[in-house]
Structures are given as C-alpha cells and as structure tokens.
Amino acid sequence: RRTSIERYVTGKNLAVVMPAADLSWYTDMARGFPYWTFISEELPEICRAMFPRMSKKREDTFAAGLSMGGYGALKLGLRKSGAFSCVAALSSAADVEDIVRHAGDDRRGYWEDVFGPAGQVGGSFNDLFAAAKELAASDAIKPRIYMWCGTEDMLFAANEKMRDCLRKLNYDLTWEQSPGDHDWKYWDEKIQTVLNW
C-alpha cells in the first residue's frame, strides 16, 4: 500500500502475493503462531490452488521484502532454496542475533515470544548467517540474491555483514548501496530495480 508495486508489475506476467506476517519475524514463534510454516509451505499451495495458472516451478518463484520482510525473504531463499530461485532484500534486518542481544529489558519478553531465549538465537534455524553457511556447505541449489541498503540506514552495518558473509560463501549476490535511510521513498524506487533484476 505504500509503494506503487501494482502499477510496476503491470505487463510483467507476475502475481504479487503480500502476506501479513505481523511482528512474527517469519518464525514459528516460540509463543505464538507458526508464521514460518504458513508463509513457506501453506501459502504457496493456497495461492496455486486459488490461481491454477500460477507456476509451480522454482525458477518462477521469488521472494522479496524490506526491513523485517527483507529478513523473511532471505530466510525463504536460504531455508527453502528448492522452492525460491531468487530473493531480494531491501534494508534487511539481517542480524537477528544482534537485534535480540541489544534489546532492552522492556522488549525481552517480545523477542523471547518470537525466537525463544536470547542466548539461543545465534546458530539457530532463524539465524541467517547460520542458514547461509549450512546451505553453502550442502549440495542443495542456491538462490540468486539481490540486496540494497541505504548508507544512512540504521541497518546498513548489518546489511554489510550479510553481504560479506554471502560473498565469502560464493553466493550469486547482487549488492547495491546508495544514499538513503529506512524509508518508503527509497523502497518504492528500489522495488522497481528488483522487478527488473
């Protein structure tokens, strides 16, 4: 609703599905609903049942998101690489271990509802760095990845860290950065770049 994506995809032969993930961080929450299972497994089947002409092919299935959704897109690509061929993450909240570690006491309950105990986030299923390493060490097919972050964004350092990790592991990564902060005006511009990519 805050971009013109509907207009941008006109004529591109794409179906854009935008599920609500609330504040779940695309997890099967420790104390909450199983959002990861819904978005990664159930939703694709529901969409293909509702729209029979929607492709079931991996090469036609992509994920993209911004901020927490950028984390979710990367997680889909790294944890469900057999289903998603390309993922794009804009201003991604890539380092959840760091986010949880630096959360104040007033937010500790929320983060534990999402991820479980703070000390167990690093190396877990929800850790993108662990996911990237596990996939790189396997024989599984890997997704193409596009990442962009604004140089004034509060998440820029985390995006650089993810970029460096993916490069070290030889992922097919397209990285872009430009002036910008954590704002819809940049995401509306960059989603057009993503669609062309």
C-alpha positions in Angstrom: 0.0 0.0 0.0 3.0 2.4 0.4 4.6 1.6 -2.9 3.2 1.5 -6.5 4.1 -2.1 -7.0 0.7 -2.9 -8.5 1.4 -0.4 -11.3 5.0 -1.5 -11.6 4.1 -5.1 -12.3 1.6 -4.3 -15.0 2.6 -6.2 -18.1 5.3 -8.3 -16.3 3.3 -11.5 -16.1 3.8 -11.7 -12.3 1.5 -12.5 -9.4 2.4 -10.5 -6.3 1.4 -12.1 -3.0 1.8 -10.0 0.1 1.0 -12.0 3.2 0.7 -10.3 6.6 3.5 -11.6 8.9 2.6 -9.2 11.8 5.6 -9.0 14.1 6.4 -12.7 13.8 9.8 -12.2 12.1 8.7 -15.1 9.8 9.2 -17.6 12.5 7.2 -20.4 14.0 7.0 -18.4 17.2 8.2 -19.8 20.5 5.0 -18.5 22.0 2.7 -17.6 19.2 1.6 -18.7 15.7 3.5 -20.8 13.2 4.1 -18.0 10.6 7.1 -19.6 9.0 5.2 -22.8 8.2 2.3 -20.7 6.9 4.3 -18.5 4.6 6.9 -21.0 3.5 4.7 -24.1 3.0 1.0 -23.4 3.2 0.7 -20.1 1.4 2.3 -21.2 -1.9 -0.1 -24.1 -2.1 -3.1 -21.9 -1.2 -2.1 -19.4 -3.9 -1.6 -22.1 -6.6 -5.0 -23.6 -5.7 -6.7 -20.3 -6.0 -4.8 -19.3 -9.2 -4.3 -22.6 -11.2 -2.2 -20.8 -13.8 0.4 -19.7 -11.2 3.6 -21.5 -11.9 4.8 -24.2 -9.6 8.3 -24.0 -11.0 11.2 -22.9 -8.7 12.6 -20.7 -11.5 9.3 -18.8 -11.5 9.1 -18.3 -7.7 10.7 -15.4 -6.0 10.6 -13.6 -2.6 11.3 -10.0 -1.8 10.8 -7.8 1.2 12.1 -4.8 3.2 13.3 -4.4 6.7 11.8 -7.4 8.6 10.4 -8.6 5.3 14.0 -8.4 3.9 14.9 -10.8 6.7 12.0 -13.0 5.7 12.9 -13.0 2.0 16.5 -14.0 2.8 15.2 -16.7 5.1 13.0 -18.1 2.4 15.9 -18.2 -0.1 18.3 -19.8 2.4 16.0 -22.2 4.1 13.7 -23.0 1.2 16.1 -22.8 -1.7 14.4 -25.6 -3.5 11.3 -23.5 -3.8 12.6 -20.0 -4.4 15.1 -19.2 -7.2 15.6 -15.5 -6.5 15.3 -13.4 -3.4 15.6 -9.6 -2.9 16.1 -7.9 0.4 15.9 -4.1 0.9 17.2 -2.6 4.1 17.1 -6.1 5.6 17.0 -6.7 9.3 19.6 -9.4 8.6 21.3 -9.9 12.0 18.6 -11.0 14.4 21.1 -12.3 17.0 22.5 -8.8 17.3 19.0 -7.3 17.5 17.9 -9.6 20.2 21.2 -9.2 22.1 20.9 -5.4 22.2 17.2 -5.4 23.1 16.3 -3.6 26.3 14.7 -5.4 29.2 11.3 -3.9 28.3 11.4 -5.8 25.0 12.9 -9.0 26.2 9.5 -10.8 26.5 8.6 -9.9 23.0 11.8 -11.2 21.5 11.6 -14.4 23.5 8.0 -14.9 22.3 9.3 -14.7 18.7 12.7 -16.5 18.9 12.9 -18.2 22.3 15.7 -17.5 24.8 18.0 -14.7 23.6 21.1 -16.8 24.1 19.8 -19.4 21.7 19.2 -17.2 18.6 22.8 -17.4 17.2 23.2 -20.6 15.2 19.5 -21.4 15.3 17.2 -22.0 12.4 16.3 -18.3 12.5 19.9 -17.1 12.2 20.5 -16.0 8.6 24.3 -16.4 8.9 23.9 -20.0 10.1 21.4 -20.6 7.3 23.8 -19.2 4.7 26.7 -21.4 5.9 24.6 -24.5 6.1 23.2 -24.1 2.6 26.7 -23.3 1.2 28.1 -26.5 2.8 25.3 -28.6 1.3 24.7 -29.9 -2.3 21.4 -28.0 -2.4 20.7 -25.5 -5.1 21.3 -21.9 -4.0 19.2 -18.8 -4.8 20.3 -15.7 -6.6 20.2 -12.8 -4.1 19.8 -9.1 -4.6 20.4 -6.8 -1.6 20.2 -3.0 -1.3 20.6 -0.7 1.7 20.8 3.0 2.1 24.1 4.2 3.6 22.3 6.2 6.2 20.0 3.3 7.2 20.2 2.1 10.8 20.6 -1.4 9.4 23.4 -0.6 7.0 26.1 -2.3 9.1 24.0 -5.5 9.4 23.5 -5.5 5.6 27.2 -5.1 5.0 27.8 -8.0 7.4 25.3 -10.2 5.5 26.8 -9.1 2.2 30.3 -10.0 3.3 29.1 -13.4 4.6 27.3 -14.2 1.3 30.3 -13.1 -0.8 32.7 -15.2 1.3 30.4 -18.2 0.7 30.3 -17.6 -3.0 26.6 -16.9 -3.4 25.4 -15.3 -6.6 24.8 -11.9 -4.9 24.0 -8.5 -6.5 24.7 -5.8 -3.9 23.8 -2.2 -4.2 24.0 0.7 -1.9 23.2 4.4 -2.3 22.3 7.3 -0.1 19.1 6.7 1.8 17.7 5.8 5.2 14.9 3.4 6.4 12.1 5.0 4.4 9.4 4.1 1.9 10.5 6.6 -0.7 13.7 4.5 -1.2 11.9 1.2 -1.1 9.4 2.4 -3.7 12.2 3.3 -6.0 14.3 0.1 -5.4 11.4 -2.3 -5.8 11.4 -1.2 -9.5 15.1 -2.2 -9.6 14.2 -5.5 -8.0 11.5 -6.3 -10.6 13.9 -5.6 -13.5 16.6 -7.7 -11.8 
